[in-house]
C-alpha cells in the first residue's frame, strides 16, 4: 500500500488509491497517515512519504 502512494499526495488522493485497491478502510488509512516514521504532514491534508 505504501509503495502505491506518490511521494507527495493529498488525503483525498490516498483515499482514492486505497478505494480502487480495496486494501484498507478509510479510517484505517487516516490512522496510517499519523505514523510520523512513514509520513510527514506538509500542510492540512497534504502528506509526504519519508525517505529511508
PDB file of N, CA, C and O in Angstrom:
ATOM      1  N   UNK A   1       0.824  -1.179   0.000  1.00  0.00           N
ATOM      2  CA  UNK A   1       0.000   0.000   0.000  1.00  0.00           C
ATOM      3  C   UNK A   1       0.870   1.245   0.000  1.00  0.00           C
ATOM      4  O   UNK A   1       0.622   2.172  -0.771  1.00  0.00           O
ATOM      5  N   UNK A   2       1.877   1.278   0.846  1.00  0.00           N
ATOM      6  CA  UNK A   2       2.791   2.417   0.946  1.00  0.00           C
ATOM      7  C   UNK A   2       3.444   2.714  -0.408  1.00  0.00           C
ATOM      8  O   UNK A   2       3.597   3.874  -0.791  1.00  0.00           O
ATOM      9  N   UNK A   3       3.829   1.650  -1.130  1.00  0.00           N
ATOM     10  CA  UNK A   3       4.512   1.805  -2.419  1.00  0.00           C
ATOM     11  C   UNK A   3       3.613   2.392  -3.501  1.00  0.00           C
ATOM     12  O   UNK A   3       4.113   2.992  -4.452  1.00  0.00           O
ATOM     13  N   UNK A   4       2.312   2.232  -3.376  1.00  0.00           N
ATOM     14  CA  UNK A   4       1.378   2.714  -4.394  1.00  0.00           C
ATOM     15  C   UNK A   4       1.084   4.198  -4.265  1.00  0.00           C
ATOM     16  O   UNK A   4       0.539   4.803  -5.188  1.00  0.00           O
ATOM     17  N   UNK A   5       1.438   4.793  -3.135  1.00  0.00           N
ATOM     18  CA  UNK A   5       1.215   6.222  -2.927  1.00  0.00           C
ATOM     19  C   UNK A   5       2.339   7.031  -3.575  1.00  0.00           C
ATOM     20  O   UNK A   5       3.497   6.615  -3.541  1.00  0.00           O
ATOM     21  N   UNK A   6       2.006   8.192  -4.170  1.00  0.00           N
ATOM     22  CA  UNK A   6       3.063   9.057  -4.717  1.00  0.00           C
ATOM     23  C   UNK A   6       3.896   9.665  -3.588  1.00  0.00           C
ATOM     24  O   UNK A   6       3.512   9.585  -2.422  1.00  0.00           O
ATOM     25  N   UNK A   7       5.014  10.261  -3.924  1.00  0.00           N
ATOM     26  CA  UNK A   7       5.905  10.852  -2.918  1.00  0.00           C
ATOM     27  C   UNK A   7       5.173  11.905  -2.091  1.00  0.00           C
ATOM     28  O   UNK A   7       5.324  11.946  -0.870  1.00  0.00           O
ATOM     29  N   UNK A   8       4.388  12.749  -2.740  1.00  0.00           N
ATOM     30  CA  UNK A   8       3.593  13.764  -2.041  1.00  0.00           C
ATOM     31  C   UNK A   8       2.160  13.637  -2.541  1.00  0.00           C
ATOM     32  O   UNK A   8       1.930  13.512  -3.744  1.00  0.00           O
ATOM     33  N   UNK A   9       1.203  13.667  -1.633  1.00  0.00           N
ATOM     34  CA  UNK A   9      -0.184  13.439  -2.019  1.00  0.00           C
ATOM     35  C   UNK A   9      -1.139  14.088  -1.025  1.00  0.00           C
ATOM     36  O   UNK A   9      -0.776  14.385   0.113  1.00  0.00           O
ATOM     37  N   UNK A  10      -2.372  14.299  -1.487  1.00  0.00           N
ATOM     38  CA  UNK A  10      -3.444  14.795  -0.636  1.00  0.00           C
ATOM     39  C   UNK A  10      -4.147  13.592  -0.025  1.00  0.00           C
ATOM     40  O   UNK A  10      -4.105  12.489  -0.570  1.00  0.00           O
ATOM     41  N   UNK A  11      -4.787  13.815   1.102  1.00  0.00           N
ATOM     42  CA  UNK A  11      -5.533  12.734   1.755  1.00  0.00           C
ATOM     43  C   UNK A  11      -6.555  12.147   0.780  1.00  0.00           C
ATOM     44  O   UNK A  11      -6.707  10.928   0.700  1.00  0.00           O
ATOM     45  N   UNK A  12      -7.247  12.999   0.049  1.00  0.00           N
ATOM     46  CA  UNK A  12      -8.275  12.527  -0.890  1.00  0.00           C
ATOM     47  C   UNK A  12      -7.682  11.646  -1.987  1.00  0.00           C
ATOM     48  O   UNK A  12      -8.318  10.683  -2.416  1.00  0.00           O
ATOM     49  N   UNK A  13      -6.468  11.964  -2.444  1.00  0.00           N
ATOM     50  CA  UNK A  13      -5.806  11.139  -3.459  1.00  0.00           C
ATOM     51  C   UNK A  13      -5.456   9.770  -2.878  1.00  0.00           C
ATOM     52  O   UNK A  13      -5.616   8.749  -3.548  1.00  0.00           O
ATOM     53  N   UNK A  14      -4.983   9.748  -1.649  1.00  0.00           N
ATOM     54  CA  UNK A  14      -4.658   8.487  -0.989  1.00  0.00           C
ATOM     55  C   UNK A  14      -5.895   7.625  -0.790  1.00  0.00           C
ATOM     56  O   UNK A  14      -5.849   6.409  -0.975  1.00  0.00           O
ATOM     57  N   UNK A  15      -7.001   8.258  -0.413  1.00  0.00           N
ATOM     58  CA  UNK A  15      -8.256   7.527  -0.228  1.00  0.00           C
ATOM     59  C   UNK A  15      -8.723   6.937  -1.551  1.00  0.00           C
ATOM     60  O   UNK A  15      -9.222   5.813  -1.592  1.00  0.00           O
ATOM     61  N   UNK A  16      -8.561   7.690  -2.626  1.00  0.00           N
ATOM     62  CA  UNK A  16      -8.938   7.202  -3.960  1.00  0.00           C
ATOM     63  C   UNK A  16      -8.119   5.962  -4.333  1.00  0.00           C
ATOM     64  O   UNK A  16      -8.656   5.007  -4.894  1.00  0.00           O
ATOM     65  N   UNK A  17      -6.834   5.979  -4.024  1.00  0.00           N
ATOM     66  CA  UNK A  17      -5.956   4.846  -4.340  1.00  0.00           C
ATOM     67  C   UNK A  17      -6.347   3.612  -3.537  1.00  0.00           C
ATOM     68  O   UNK A  17      -6.441   2.517  -4.091  1.00  0.00           O
ATOM     69  N   UNK A  18      -6.575   3.777  -2.241  1.00  0.00           N
ATOM     70  CA  UNK A  18      -6.935   2.605  -1.428  1.00  0.00           C
ATOM     71  C   UNK A  18      -8.332   2.094  -1.759  1.00  0.00           C
ATOM     72  O   UNK A  18      -8.611   0.903  -1.614  1.00  0.00           O
ATOM     73  N   UNK A  19      -9.215   2.995  -2.206  1.00  0.00           N
ATOM     74  CA  UNK A  19     -10.568   2.574  -2.592  1.00  0.00           C
ATOM     75  C   UNK A  19     -10.526   1.695  -3.834  1.00  0.00           C
ATOM     76  O   UNK A  19     -11.259   0.711  -3.928  1.00  0.00           O
ATOM     77  N   UNK A  20      -9.672   2.050  -4.782  1.00  0.00           N
ATOM     78  CA  UNK A  20      -9.531   1.251  -6.007  1.00  0.00           C
ATOM     79  C   UNK A  20      -8.965  -0.126  -5.692  1.00  0.00           C
ATOM     80  O   UNK A  20      -9.371  -1.125  -6.286  1.00  0.00           O
ATOM     81  N   UNK A  21      -8.035  -0.170  -4.765  1.00  0.00           N
ATOM     82  CA  UNK A  21      -7.381  -1.426  -4.399  1.00  0.00           C
ATOM     83  C   UNK A  21      -8.224  -2.229  -3.403  1.00  0.00           C
ATOM     84  O   UNK A  21      -8.045  -3.438  -3.262  1.00  0.00           O
ATOM     85  N   UNK A  22      -9.141  -1.546  -2.719  1.00  0.00           N
ATOM     86  CA  UNK A  22      -9.962  -2.160  -1.667  1.00  0.00           C
ATOM     87  C   UNK A  22      -9.072  -2.836  -0.624  1.00  0.00           C
ATOM     88  O   UNK A  22      -9.378  -3.915  -0.117  1.00  0.00           O
ATOM     89  N   UNK A  23      -7.960  -2.164  -0.322  1.00  0.00           N
ATOM     90  CA  UNK A  23      -6.958  -2.753   0.568  1.00  0.00           C
ATOM     91  C   UNK A  23      -7.080  -2.313   2.023  1.00  0.00           C
ATOM     92  O   UNK A  23      -6.539  -2.964   2.916  1.00  0.00           O
ATOM     93  N   UNK A  24      -7.790  -1.208   2.265  1.00  0.00           N
ATOM     94  CA  UNK A  24      -7.838  -0.671   3.623  1.00  0.00           C
ATOM     95  C   UNK A  24      -9.084   0.205   3.752  1.00  0.00           C
ATOM     96  O   UNK A  24      -9.509   0.836   2.785  1.00  0.00           O
ATOM     97  N   UNK A  25      -9.659   0.239   4.944  1.00  0.00           N
ATOM     98  CA  UNK A  25     -10.795   1.124   5.184  1.00  0.00           C
ATOM     99  C   UNK A  25     -10.286   2.555   5.338  1.00  0.00           C
ATOM    100  O   UNK A  25      -9.128   2.775   5.694  1.00  0.00           O
ATOM    101  N   UNK A  26     -11.152   3.517   5.070  1.00  0.00           N
ATOM    102  CA  UNK A  26     -10.770   4.932   5.094  1.00  0.00           C
ATOM    103  C   UNK A  26     -10.252   5.349   6.472  1.00  0.00           C
ATOM    104  O   UNK A  26      -9.232   6.032   6.562  1.00  0.00           O
ATOM    105  N   UNK A  27     -10.928   4.954   7.529  1.00  0.00           N
ATOM    106  CA  UNK A  27     -10.494   5.323   8.884  1.00  0.00           C
ATOM    107  C   UNK A  27      -9.121   4.737   9.190  1.00  0.00           C
ATOM    108  O   UNK A  27      -8.286   5.399   9.807  1.00  0.00           O
ATOM    109  N   UNK A  28      -8.884   3.507   8.765  1.00  0.00           N
ATOM    110  CA  UNK A  28      -7.574   2.878   8.975  1.00  0.00           C
ATOM    111  C   UNK A  28      -6.491   3.631   8.209  1.00  0.00           C
ATOM    112  O   UNK A  28      -5.380   3.807   8.708  1.00  0.00           O
ATOM    113  N   UNK A  29      -6.817   4.072   7.001  1.00  0.00           N
ATOM    114  CA  UNK A  29      -5.856   4.839   6.192  1.00  0.00           C
ATOM    115  C   UNK A  29      -5.501   6.147   6.883  1.00  0.00           C
ATOM    116  O   UNK A  29      -4.330   6.525   6.932  1.00  0.00           O
ATOM    117  N   UNK A  30      -6.499   6.842   7.417  1.00  0.00           N
ATOM    118  CA  UNK A  30      -6.235   8.107   8.112  1.00  0.00           C
ATOM    119  C   UNK A  30      -5.370   7.888   9.353  1.00  0.00           C
ATOM    120  O   UNK A  30      -4.524   8.722   9.673  1.00  0.00           O
ATOM    121  N   UNK A  31      -5.576   6.788  10.043  1.00  0.00           N
ATOM    122  CA  UNK A  31      -4.712   6.461  11.191  1.00  0.00           C
ATOM    123  C   UNK A  31      -3.306   6.121  10.717  1.00  0.00           C
ATOM    124  O   UNK A  31      -2.330   6.465  11.383  1.00  0.00           O
ATOM    125  N   UNK A  32      -3.192   5.454   9.580  1.00  0.00           N
ATOM    126  CA  UNK A  32      -1.915   5.096   8.969  1.00  0.00           C
ATOM    127  C   UNK A  32      -1.104   6.363   8.663  1.00  0.00           C
ATOM    128  O   UNK A  32       0.118   6.368   8.813  1.00  0.00           O
ATOM    129  N   UNK A  33      -1.780   7.427   8.237  1.00  0.00           N
ATOM    130  CA  UNK A  33      -1.109   8.692   7.913  1.00  0.00           C
ATOM    131  C   UNK A  33      -0.494   9.363   9.140  1.00  0.00           C
ATOM    132  O   UNK A  33       0.403  10.196   9.003  1.00  0.00           O
ATOM    133  N   UNK A  34      -0.957   9.017  10.319  1.00  0.00           N
ATOM    134  CA  UNK A  34      -0.438   9.622  11.546  1.00  0.00           C
ATOM    135  C   UNK A  34       0.926   9.071  11.950  1.00  0.00           C
ATOM    136  O   UNK A  34       1.565   9.600  12.860  1.00  0.00           O
ATOM    137  N   UNK A  35       1.372   8.018  11.282  1.00  0.00           N
ATOM    138  CA  UNK A  35       2.671   7.414  11.598  1.00  0.00           C
ATOM    139  C   UNK A  35       3.783   8.335  11.095  1.00  0.00           C
ATOM    140  O   UNK A  35       4.048   8.395   9.894  1.00  0.00           O
ATOM    141  N   UNK A  36       4.425   9.044  12.005  1.00  0.00           N
ATOM    142  CA  UNK A  36       5.436  10.039  11.646  1.00  0.00           C
ATOM    143  C   UNK A  36       6.721   9.424  11.105  1.00  0.00           C
ATOM    144  O   UNK A  36       7.544  10.128  10.520  1.00  0.00           O
ATOM    145  N   UNK A  37       6.902   8.124  11.292  1.00  0.00           N
ATOM    146  CA  UNK A  37       8.075   7.452  10.725  1.00  0.00           C
ATOM    147  C   UNK A  37       7.896   7.242   9.228  1.00  0.00           C
ATOM    148  O   UNK A  37       8.876   7.138   8.489  1.00  0.00           O
ATOM    149  N   UNK A  38       6.640   7.181   8.780  1.00  0.00           N
ATOM    150  CA  UNK A  38       6.351   6.920   7.366  1.00  0.00           C
ATOM    151  C   UNK A  38       5.956   8.173   6.593  1.00  0.00           C
ATOM    152  O   UNK A  38       6.267   8.298   5.408  1.00  0.00           O
ATOM    153  N   UNK A  39       5.269   9.103   7.264  1.00  0.00           N
ATOM    154  CA  UNK A  39       4.731  10.283   6.578  1.00  0.00           C
ATOM    155  C   UNK A  39       5.043  11.563   7.327  1.00  0.00           C
ATOM    156  O   UNK A  39       5.116  11.583   8.556  1.00  0.00           O
ATOM    157  N   UNK A  40       5.226  12.632   6.565  1.00  0.00           N
ATOM    158  CA  UNK A  40       5.411  13.968   7.125  1.00  0.00           C
ATOM    159  C   UNK A  40       4.242  14.814   6.642  1.00  0.00           C
ATOM    160  O   UNK A  40       3.945  14.847   5.448  1.00  0.00           O
ATOM    161  N   UNK A  41       3.582  15.494   7.568  1.00  0.00           N
ATOM    162  CA  UNK A  41       2.460  16.356   7.204  1.00  0.00           C
ATOM    163  C   UNK A  41       3.017  17.699   6.737  1.00  0.00           C
ATOM    164  O   UNK A  41       3.651  18.417   7.510  1.00  0.00           O
ATOM    165  N   UNK A  42       2.780  18.031   5.480  1.00  0.00           N
ATOM    166  CA  UNK A  42       3.280  19.269   4.885  1.00  0.00           C
ATOM    167  C   UNK A  42       2.337  20.427   5.206  1.00  0.00           C
ATOM    168  O   UNK A  42       2.773  21.498   5.626  1.00  0.00           O
ATOM    169  N   UNK A  43       1.050  20.197   5.004  1.00  0.00           N
ATOM    170  CA  UNK A  43       0.008  21.188   5.271  1.00  0.00           C
ATOM    171  C   UNK A  43      -1.280  20.422   5.538  1.00  0.00           C
ATOM    172  O   UNK A  43      -1.295  19.191   5.519  1.00  0.00           O
ATOM    173  N   UNK A  44      -2.339  21.143   5.783  1.00  0.00           N
ATOM    174  CA  UNK A  44      -3.624  20.497   6.048  1.00  0.00           C
ATOM    175  C   UNK A  44      -4.012  19.604   4.872  1.00  0.00           C
ATOM    176  O   UNK A  44      -4.258  20.092   3.769  1.00  0.00           O
ATOM    177  N   UNK A  45      -4.064  18.298   5.112  1.00  0.00           N
ATOM    178  CA  UNK A  45      -4.479  17.346   4.083  1.00  0.00           C
ATOM    179  C   UNK A  45      -3.424  16.981   3.060  1.00  0.00           C
ATOM    180  O   UNK A  45      -3.727  16.289   2.089  1.00  0.00           O
ATOM    181  N   UNK A  46      -2.181  17.433   3.255  1.00  0.00           N
ATOM    182  CA  UNK A  46      -1.100  17.135   2.311  1.00  0.00           C
ATOM    183  C   UNK A  46       0.030  16.433   3.062  1.00  0.00           C
ATOM    184  O   UNK A  46       0.528  16.927   4.073  1.00  0.00           O
ATOM    185  N   UNK A  47       0.417  15.276   2.545  1.00  0.00           N
ATOM    186  CA  UNK A  47       1.438  14.447   3.198  1.00  0.00           C
ATOM    187  C   UNK A  47       2.554  14.110   2.227  1.00  0.00           C
ATOM    188  O   UNK A  47       2.379  14.136   1.009  1.00  0.00           O
ATOM    189  N   UNK A  48       3.705  13.793   2.800  1.00  0.00           N
ATOM    190  CA  UNK A  48       4.868  13.384   2.018  1.00  0.00           C
ATOM    191  C   UNK A  48       5.447  12.122   2.648  1.00  0.00           C
ATOM    192  O   UNK A  48       5.568  12.025   3.869  1.00  0.00           O
ATOM    193  N   UNK A  49       5.801  11.163   1.808  1.00  0.00           N
ATOM    194  CA  UNK A  49       6.407   9.947   2.328  1.00  0.00           C
ATOM    195  C   UNK A  49       7.829  10.254   2.791  1.00  0.00           C
ATOM    196  O   UNK A  49       8.555  11.007   2.142  1.00  0.00           O
ATOM    197  N   UNK A  50       8.212   9.671   3.907  1.00  0.00           N
ATOM    198  CA  UNK A  50       9.570   9.821   4.425  1.00  0.00           C
ATOM    199  C   UNK A  50      10.476   8.875   3.649  1.00  0.00           C
ATOM    200  O   UNK A  50      10.084   7.757   3.317  1.00  0.00           O
ATOM    201  N   UNK A  51      11.679   9.329   3.367  1.00  0.00           N
ATOM    202  CA  UNK A  51      12.660   8.520   2.651  1.00  0.00           C
ATOM    203  C   UNK A  51      13.496   7.785   3.687  1.00  0.00           C
ATOM    204  O   UNK A  51      13.927   8.369   4.681  1.00  0.00           O
ATOM    205  N   UNK A  52      13.717   6.517   3.446  1.00  0.00           N
ATOM    206  CA  UNK A  52      14.511   5.713   4.378  1.00  0.00           C
ATOM    207  C   UNK A  52      15.937   5.611   3.906  1.00  0.00           C
ATOM    208  O   UNK A  52      16.759   4.971   4.561  1.00  0.00           O
TER     209      UNK A  52
END
